[in-house]
Amino acid sequence: MPSLSEQLLELEQKRLEPALRRTPEKLGPLLADNFVEFASSGRAYDKKQVLYQLRKQLPGHLTIEEFRAIEITPLVALVRYRARAESADRMPKYSLPSSIWMQRDGAWQMLFHQGTTVPE
């Protein structure tokens, strides 16, 4: 059985796939119904808003670096990493995302996410 870190890394990578991000029916089950995101813009978004916004977003290539998963309880974990966003028309941008994942009914769901932009 994969470790907690391996399971959550796989889910974070899956969540970053452009095809999945643009398909609410596929991304929705990864997000808890009471999901909240604090975006780098400073705005807060709920699950419905995130699913709508990501559907319109142009796909880019996102890479996870320096991944860490910290077990808070057997059913709750904090994930943090460095993300690299690449697109054909600009230099790579970096951020420091963190997520809280909660296991419900045997499946992990993201409860909270925050992405802090790293200055260039």
VENURUR-V608174 format. One record per residue. N is the residue number from 1. RES is the residue in one small letter. PSI is psi in degrees with one decimal (none if undefined). Layout:
((N RES PSI) (N RES PSI))
//
This chain:
((1 m 135.8) (2 p 149.6) (3 s 166.5) (4 l -46.1) (5 s -43.4) (6 e -41.4) (7 q -46.8) (8 l -32.6) (9 l -44.2) (10 e -41.9) (11 l -40.5) (12 e -41.5) (13 q -41.8) (14 k -43.7) (15 r -25.1) (16 l -8.2) (17 e 126.3) (18 p -42.1) (19 a -40.2) (20 l -41.0) (21 r -31.2) (22 r 3.9) (23 t 97.0) (24 p -34.1) (25 e -28.1) (26 k -39.0) (27 l -34.9) (28 g -46.7) (29 p -19.6) (30 l -16.6) (31 l 132.6) (32 a 153.9) (33 d -30.5) (34 n 26.3) (35 f 143.0) (36 v 137.9) (37 e 132.8) (38 f 108.6) (39 a 164.5) (40 s -18.3) (41 s -14.4) (42 g -6.9) (43 r 151.3) (44 a 139.4) (45 y 143.2) (46 d -178.6) (47 k -47.8) (48 k -42.7) (49 q -40.9) (50 v -45.0) (51 l -38.0) (52 y -47.7) (53 q -43.1) (54 l -28.7) (55 r -29.8) (56 k -12.6) (57 q 136.9) (58 l 135.2) (59 p 140.5) (60 g 175.1) (61 h 121.1) (62 l 133.9) (63 t 139.3) (64 i 130.3) (65 e 154.8) (66 e 46.8) (67 f 136.3) (68 r 135.7) (69 a 130.5) (70 i 119.7) (71 e 121.2) (72 i -47.6) (73 t 173.4) (74 p -19.4) (75 l 2.0) (76 v 136.0) (77 a 148.1) (78 l 132.0) (79 v 138.0) (80 r 148.1) (81 y 176.6) (82 r 130.0) (83 a 141.1) (84 r 121.1) (85 a 125.5) (86 e 141.1) (87 s 162.4) (88 a -25.7) (89 d 7.3) (90 r 167.2) (91 m 155.1) (92 p 145.8) (93 k 147.2) (94 y 150.8) (95 s 165.2) (96 l 88.2) (97 p 151.9) (98 s 146.0) (99 s 149.4) (100 i 124.4) (101 w 141.4) (102 m 135.4) (103 q 123.1) (104 r 128.6) (105 d 38.2) (106 g 0.7) (107 a 142.8) (108 w 135.2) (109 q 143.1) (110 m 127.8) (111 l -32.8) (112 f 144.8) (113 h 140.8) (114 q 134.1) (115 g 119.8) (116 t 120.2) (117 t 138.3) (118 v 127.2) (119 p 146.4) (120 e none))
//
